[in-house]
Amino acid sequence: MNPHYDDGDVTVYHGDCLDVLRGLPDASVDAVVTDPPYGLEFMGKEWDSYSFAPADMVKRFRPGWEHAQSGAGIARDPSTPQGRTGVSFHKRRSTYKCGRCGKRDAFKNRQQCGGSSDHDWQHEWVDEQPVEMLAFQQWCQLWAAECLRVLRPGGHLLAFGGTRTYHRMACAIEDAGFEIRDSIHWTYGSGFPKSLDVSKAIDKAAGATREKVRVPPRPATSGTMAGSTDTRPWIEKSREVGYHEVDGGATDAARQWDGWGTALKPSHEPIVVARKPLVGTVAGNVLAHGTGAINVDGCRIGTEDSLKGGRYAAHLPDLPDGDTYGSGINRRSSQEFVQPTGRWPANTILTHAPDCDPDGGCGAGCPCAEMDAQSGVSTSVGVAAFKPRSVYNADAEGYDISGTEIGYGDTGGASRFFPAFYYTAKASSAERPRGDGVAHPTVKPLDLMRWLVRLVTPPGGVVLEPFAGSGTTAEACVVEGFRCIAIEREADYLPLIEARLSKPIERTLL
C-alpha cells in the first residue's frame, strides 16, 4: 500500500489498521504507542463503535487472526471464537423504541415520526452487553496480534483504554501473545460526569414539574486545595449573591433521592504496558534487537531538590577480607556520591488543571494540588542503617555496611513522586489542529505522548501508531528523534495530521 504522507520522519497510511498492518514486515518496529477507540461511541462518533454482522465478522476476523498469529509464531485453536463462523457480534444501538414507527434511539432525540408528531419512545430492555463487549475484545485481539507480529522481540506496546472497557483490551492484548508488564494511570482530574440525576428521573416519570430552589454556595476549601483560586464564573457569582439556584424535587420520592446519580466524574485513563516475549535473556535480547528494556533515566521525574544520591549514594566502607562463612565478605571500596537526574519514573502520571501555572501555583480541582493537600508536606528520610549481621543472622564483627543513610531527603507534597505535566485537562486548543472545520475530540497532550514514546523506544527507533487520530503520537516521535509509522482510517482526520506535521517542530537534542 502506498503511503498517504511521507516526509522521511513520519509515514502515514490511510486505511483500516488491520488491512495496513498486514502489509508491514515482521519484526520491523521497535515500539507501539497508540490511543485506540474505547468502544463507547464517544460523542456519537462511528469510529468509536463496533458493528459486525456474521458474514462481516467471518470476513474480517478469521483471515486476519490466522495471518497475525502465523506471523507471530502462534498456533490458532479452532475451538476459540476466532476460529468459528456464524457468530453474530454487534454493538447495541439503543434502549428505546418508537411505538409507532419502530425507530430505535438511545437518547430519545426529538425527531418527527410519521409527519408532524414526535416519536412515541418506549423503554426496551435489551441486554446485549456480553456480546458487544466480546466483539470489542475480539477486535482488540486482532490488531494486537498484528502489532505483536511487526514488533521486534522484546518490543513494548502502550495502549490507552477507557475505564469501562480497559479490561477487555488488556485481556485481548495478553491473549494475542503479549506479556502484560504493568499499567500506567494518566490522571487529569477535570472530566465531565455523564450521570443521570435520579431525583429528576423520578419526577419526570411522575410527570411532575420541578421548581428552582436556592442553596448556599460551598465553602472555598471544599473540593479543592485551601488557598487556591476558583475562577469558574458560576462559583464566583454564587459567592457574591450568597446562593445558587438548583432544581428542587417536586415529589416526596424525588426529594428522598436528591443528590443521587449513576456515574462518577471521569478523571483518569489507564494505559496498558505490554511487551512482546523476549528471545533469551533481557541482556541478550537488548544486544540483539535493541528492545526489551524501558528508558528509566530518560523518563525520570525532574526535581530541583537534592536527592542525596538515593541508593546511589550508599556509603560502603572498606570491609575485611573473608570467605562466605568467615569473618566478613569480600572487600569493596566506598562508592562516590552520584546525583541522579530525577526520581524513578512512576506508573501514575498527573496533569495539572487548566488554570495552573508553574510560577503561580495550582488552580481549582488540580489533581496535583488535591494530592498535596491530603498528603501534606513531608520530608523523605533515609532508610535505617543496617545492623551488622552474618549469614546466620548472628552479630558479626567487622561486617559493617551502615555508613550514611540511604534516602532522598527532599521535601514537598506527594505529587512530587509522579510525572506532572502543565497542560489543560486533555490537550490545549493549540494542540488540537483543525482542518476544514474538523477537529478530533480525543487529542492527547503532546508532552504526555513524548514521555510515553521516550519510555519504550530505543534511540533512533521506529514507533507504530495504528490509530493516528490527529497525529499527536507522530509529532511526539519527531520531537524525540524517532521515526513513526502512523495509520488512520478516517479521511477527515488526514488534513489534521498533515497540518500538525507541516508546522515547525522543535526537536529534542539527544
Number of C-alpha atoms within 10 A of each C-alpha: 10 10 14 14 16 14 9 8 16 22 18 24 23 20 18 14 19 22 14 20 23 18 10 16 12 18 17 14 26 28 31 27 27 25 21 20 22 21 24 18 15 14 9 9 11 12 15 14 19 21 17 20 15 14 13 13 21 19 13 15 22 16 13 21 24 19 17 27 19 15 19 21 11 15 10 15 11 9 8 8 15 22 15 13 14 12 16 16 22 21 20 16 16 16 17 20 20 18 13 13 12 14 15 20 14 12 11 18 11 10 11 10 15 10 7 8 10 14 21 16 21 15 15 12 10 11 10 13 12 10 16 21 19 16 24 27 22 25 22 23 26 28 24 27 31 27 32 32 29 25 27 25 24 27 31 33 31 23 23 23 23 19 14 11 16 20 15 21 26 25 16 23 29 18 17 26 21 24 18 17 11 12 17 18 16 20 23 26 21 21 14 10 13 12 12 12 16 18 23 25 14 20 20 14 8 13 11 14 13 16 11 12 12 12 13 12 17 14 10 17 13 10 12 21 23 14 12 17 17 18 11 9 8 11 15 14 13 16 15 11 10 13 16 18 13 12 14 19 22 20 17 12 13 23 16 12 16 17 11 14 16 10 11 11 12 16 16 20 18 19 26 22 22 23 29 25 17 19 16 11 11 14 14 14 20 19 11 11 17 19 28 27 18 15 16 16 14 14 22 20 18 17 13 8 12 15 22 20 19 21 17 16 21 21 18 17 17 15 17 15 15 14 9 11 10 11 14 20 17 11 13 12 10 14 12 12 14 14 13 18 17 21 20 17 19 15 15 18 21 23 26 27 24 20 19 22 13 9 6 8 12 25 22 26 23 26 24 26 24 21 16 18 16 11 13 11 11 13 12 12 13 15 13 11 13 12 12 15 16 17 11 8 8 9 12 16 12 16 20 19 17 16 13 16 19 20 19 20 17 16 15 15 18 19 19 18 19 20 22 22 19 17 21 17 20 23 18 14 10 7 16 21 21 18 16 8 7 13 17 15 14 15 20 20 22 23 18 22 20 20 19 21 29 21 21 27 28 22 14 13 19 22 29 28 27 27 20 27 29 29 32 27 31 31 27 25 31 19 18 20 19 22 23 27 23 26 26 24 18 14 10 17 21 23 18 23 24 18 14 20 20 11 9 7 12 10 13 9 7 7
